[in-house]
């Protein structure tokens, strides 16, 4: 990616700490239908890069569950391809023709990543890579007889309750825990970033962690929300009108001006004032406050 976006830096790419070996990873996808949505005017990630991944993955097609589809948008750029005409129609068409028509998936009630095997996939937040068990620390694998477990520990009770119910429903064979210590053959951390033992996660073949919170979780939300609002204005019957939570965007120059900035979002201000008179937290209107980088990291939207 660096030689394409910043050619002048191609001679020092060996200094990059993050290796995005997508060509290797994509070859490991062998059992799920895949859709590529390419904006041909993307000035950050070159479209030929996605095309090459598509061609590599197409070799794994089996005509049953594994089918690879390509859709391109002539005027789509890095941050607005999803706002191009026909984008969501392409997804709906792919879902109907490929996913719904595929052989049904039978849930096993377990997370494959937590099962014993000779090697495991690890993630550093951007990349997925394979680590051989023979070269890794198995400090958590004291007893393969123990059941796999997932440690769920979030600061917000609202999120904690949702995660616990999701894992109980879709992965009933996992022991859902909320505090350490835990004796388990394999352990997944789903916690606040600061609470995860990243040293153990990176060394062990039996301990895993959700990578969502590491990198991409806190950027581009404002850009996406803005484009969704534009799309809904032009397509009022779109599923996005009810499928995406109502979103307000305001710019925050300094933390001392938070109250002043909120005054511009009268729906939020009214909702928060109404919440002050409600004693039961479960009956209050819920808001999710999300920071989003802007100006190449120099500013913040909320």
N, C-alpha and C positions, 0 to 999 in steps of 0.2 A: 504493500500500500504506500509506504513512504516514497519509494522511487517514482511512483506515479503522481502523487500529490505534490511532493517537494523534491524534484529531481536533484537539486543541489546537495541534498543530504544523503544521496544514495551510497556515498562512499563511507558513511559512518553508521549504516544500519546495524552493524554488529554491536553497537552500543545499546540498541533497543532492548529493554527488559521484557517486553511482551512480544511473543511470537504467535502470530495468527496463522497457524498451519491448517487453513480450511481445506486445502486439497487432500490432506491425509484424513481429516475428520469426515469429510463428505463421503468418502469411500466406505465408511463404516455404516452408513445408513442403508439398510437392506430390506426393511420390512414395513415401511410406512409411506403412504402417498405424499408427495412433496410438490408444492407450488412455488415457482419463482416469479416474483413481480418486479420487473426491471424498469426504472426510469432512465431513458436513453440520454437525458441531459444531466445526469448526476455528475456534478463537478468535484465530488469528494471521493466516492468509491467508483472507479471506472467500470462502466457497464460490461466491458469484455471480461472483467474478473468474475462477475456473476455468470456470464455465459459459459465460461470455462468450467465453473462448478456444476452448472446444469449439464454440460456434456459429460463430465465425469460421473455424475450421479445417474444419468440416463443409462449407463451401462449395467446398472443393477435392476432395471425394470424387469418384472416378471408377469405383468398383465393382470395380476390379482390384487394383492394389497399394495404392492410396490409399483406405483405409476408416477412418472415425473412430468410436470406440465410447465410450460413457459408462457408468460404473458408480458408484453412490453408496452410502454406508453411513451410515445415519441417526444412529448414535451415535459415529461416528468423529471423533476430535479430531486436532490437529496432529501429535502424536507417537505415536498409537496406532491410526491407521486401519488399518495393515497387520496389526494383531492382531484385527481384527473378523472375526466368522464370515463365511465365504464369500469373503474377500479373495483368497486364493491360488487358490481355485477359479475366481474370475472371471478371473484372469490366465491360468490353464490353458485355460479355455473360449475366451477371446479368442485365445490362441496357436493353438489347434487350428482354430477357425472362421475366423480372419482371416489369421494369418501363414502357417500351413502351407497354407492354401487359396489364397494369393495366387500370382501369377506368380513363378516362382523368380528369385532374385537371382543374377546371373552376376558373380562377382568379376573386376575388371579388373586387379588386381595393382598398383594405384596409389592414391594419396590425392588425390582431386579438388581438395582445398584447396591442394595444392602445384602445380597446373597453372596456366599463364599464362591470365589473363583480364582483362577491362577493370576489374573491381572485385573485391574480396575481402571475406570475412567475417572480422572480428577479434573478439577476446573480451577482456574485462577481468576475467574470472573469474566474473562473474555473468551478464553480458549478451553477446549476439552482435550485432554491428552491421556495416554494410557501409561500406567506405572506397573511394572512387574512386581509381583508379591515378593519374590526372592530378594529384591533390593530395598525393601521398605520395612519400616518399623511396625511390628504387630502388637504394640503395647496394649491395645484394647481387645485383642482377640485371645484373651486368657482361656475362654471356654467356648468352643463352637456349639456347645449344647444349649447355650443361652439364646433366647429369641432376639431377633433384631429389634432395635428400638429407635424412636425419634424423640429428641429433646426439643420441646416447644417452649420458648420463654421470651415473650414479647412484653414491652413496657405498657402497651395499650391494651386493656382488657377486651375491648371490642375486637381487635385483631386476634388476640389470643383465643377467644372463644370460637371465632370463625375457623382458624387453623385447626384447632382440636377437633371440631365437628367434621371438617373435610377429611382429615386423616382417619378418623374413626369410621367414616362412611366408605372411603375408597381404598383404604389400606388397613383392614381390620386385623390382619395378622401382625401388624406392628404394635409394639407396646409404646403408647404415647406417654412420655414423662414430662414433668414440668420443673424438675430440679435435679442437680447432681448430688451424690455420685450415682452412676448407672452401671450395672453389670449386664452387658449385652455383647453378642457375638459381633454385631455391626451396629454402628451408631450414626444417625444423621442429626446434625445440629441445625435447628431452624430457630435462630435467636437474633437478638439485636447484635449488630456488627461487633460492638466492643466486647461482648461476652463470649464470642466464639474463640476457641483455642486454635488459632490458625497454624501455629507451629505443629501441633499434632495432626491437624487436618492434612497438611502438606506432606508429612512424613509417613503417615499410616495408610495402610490399604483397607482399614476397617472403619475409618471415621470419615464422614462426609459433611458437607455444609452447603446450604443454599447460596448460590452465587449472585442471586438477584440484587442483594443489598450492596454489593461491592462497587459496581461501576455505573451501570446504565439506569439505575433506579431513580436518580435524581436530576436527570437532564432531559431536555427536549419536550417536557410536558406542556409548557406554554405554547411552543410552536405547534404541537399536535392539537391542542385545544382550540387555538386560533383557527387552524385550517378546518377542523371539524365544524366550528361555528359558521365559517364561510360556506361549507358544503351544505349544511342543513338549511341555510338561508336560501340557497338555490334549489335544494331538493327537500322540501318540507315533509315529504312522505317517507324519507329515508329511515331505515331502522336505527340509524345513529341518533335520531331524535329521542328515542327512548332507551337505546342501548348504551349511551355514554352519559355519565352523570353531568348535571348542569354545572358549568364551570365559570368562575369569574377570575379574571387576570388583572393584577395590578403590580406596578413597579415599586420596589422598595429601595430607596436610596440610603436609608439609615434606620436602624432598629428603633430609634427614638420617635420615628414618624409612623410607626405601625398603626396606631389608633387613627391618625389623620388619613392614612391611606385606606383604611377600612371604611371610612365615611363615604368614599366614592362607590363602595359596593353596598348599597342600601339593603339589598336582600340579605346579605350576610349580617350586616349590622342589626337589622330587625330580628333576625333569627337568634342571634346571640343574646340580645336584650330579652327576648321572650324566654330563652333558656334559664335566665337568672331567676325567674319566678317558678321554675319547675324543680321540685326537690328530688324526684326520682330520675336518675341519669338515663334510665332506659327510655324515658318518654321525651327526652330532649332531642331536638333536631341535630343530626350529626353532620359535622363538617370535617373534611380532610384538608389540612394545610400542607402544600407541597412547594418547596423551593425549586426553581428552575434556572439554570445558568443562561446568561445572555451576553452578548458582546464579547464572545470568545473567552468566557470565564471572568470577565471584568465586572459584570453586574449580576443582579438577581431579580427574577420575577417571582411572584408568589401567587 
